[in-house]
Amino acid sequence: MTEPPVPGCGFERVPGQAPTLYPLACAPQAWSSGAAFLLIQACLGIRVCAPERRVQFSRPRLPRFLEAVRIDGLRVGSAKADLLLTRRTGTVEVHVERTEGDLAVEVSRSNAVEVAP
């Protein structure tokens, strides 16, 4: 098995000077801009089925430090919704605050699926 490449420039070290800086070490990476959204997606178990105009939440959870998450203007095709997810003891409640167009919001807490109000 080979080791992953080490970020470095490949320049020789000059005695008495700091190592040559890696030119991209401090530059934002494209994947990091999506990390927060991927964490939210993983916690809430969000799955969007665009052809069926459906948003599913599978066993949603929020970390202890986060009481609620608001999702405003979630677009699925031509429809959109504003959602509020709040942490309660042992569960997360999904409230559909507003919808435009035909969009179903479903929550599954186990094998059963319920339609969010």
C-alpha positions in Angstrom: 0.0 0.0 0.0 1.4 3.4 -0.9 1.3 6.4 1.4 -0.8 9.5 0.3 1.3 12.4 -1.0 2.7 14.8 1.6 1.8 18.4 0.9 5.1 20.0 0.2 6.8 21.9 -2.6 9.7 19.6 -3.2 12.3 22.4 -2.7 15.5 21.7 -0.7 15.7 23.2 2.8 17.9 26.3 3.0 20.0 26.3 6.1 18.9 29.2 8.4 15.5 29.6 6.7 12.1 28.3 7.4 10.8 25.5 5.1 9.3 26.7 1.8 5.6 27.3 2.3 3.2 25.0 0.5 1.3 27.4 -1.8 -2.2 26.1 -1.3 -2.0 25.2 2.5 -4.1 28.2 3.5 -6.3 28.4 0.5 -9.9 27.3 1.0 -10.7 24.0 -0.5 -13.8 23.4 -2.6 -15.0 20.4 -0.4 -14.7 22.4 2.8 -17.4 24.9 1.7 -19.9 22.0 1.6 -18.9 20.4 4.8 -21.4 22.2 7.0 -24.3 21.2 4.6 -23.1 17.6 4.5 -23.0 17.4 8.3 -26.6 18.8 8.5 -27.6 16.3 5.8 -26.1 13.5 7.8 -27.7 14.5 11.1 -31.1 15.1 9.7 -31.1 12.2 7.3 -32.3 14.4 4.5 -33.0 12.8 1.1 -34.5 14.8 -1.8 -36.4 12.9 -4.5 -36.8 15.7 -7.1 -38.7 13.7 -9.7 -41.3 12.7 -7.1 -41.2 16.2 -5.5 -40.6 14.7 -2.1 -38.2 15.5 0.8 -37.6 12.7 3.3 -36.1 12.9 6.8 -34.8 9.6 8.1 -34.4 9.3 11.8 -33.5 13.0 12.2 -31.2 14.0 15.1 -29.6 17.2 16.3 -26.6 17.5 18.5 -27.1 18.5 22.2 -25.8 22.1 21.6 -28.3 22.8 18.8 -31.9 23.3 19.7 -33.3 24.0 16.2 -32.5 24.2 12.5 -34.4 26.4 10.1 -34.3 25.7 6.4 -35.8 28.5 4.4 -36.5 28.3 0.6 -35.6 24.7 0.1 -36.2 24.2 -3.6 -37.3 20.9 -5.1 -38.0 21.4 -8.8 -40.4 24.3 -9.1 -41.7 23.8 -5.5 -40.1 25.2 -2.3 -40.6 25.0 1.4 -39.6 26.6 4.7 -39.0 24.1 7.4 -38.3 24.3 11.1 -36.7 21.3 12.9 -36.7 21.4 16.7 -35.0 19.0 19.1 -37.3 17.4 21.7 -36.4 14.7 24.2 -35.3 11.8 22.1 -36.6 13.1 18.8 -36.6 15.9 16.3 -39.9 17.4 15.2 -40.2 18.6 11.6 -42.6 21.5 11.0 -43.5 22.6 7.5 -44.0 26.4 7.9 -44.7 27.2 4.3 -44.8 25.6 0.9 -45.1 26.8 -2.6 -46.1 24.2 -5.2 -46.6 20.5 -4.9 -44.1 19.1 -2.4 -44.4 16.3 0.1 -42.3 16.2 3.3 -42.0 12.9 5.0 -40.4 11.8 8.3 -39.4 8.3 9.2 -38.4 7.6 12.8 -38.0 3.8 12.2 -39.6 1.7 9.5 -42.8 3.8 9.7 -43.2 7.0 7.6 -45.3 9.9 8.6 -46.2 13.0 6.7 -45.0 16.2 8.4 -47.7 18.8 9.2 
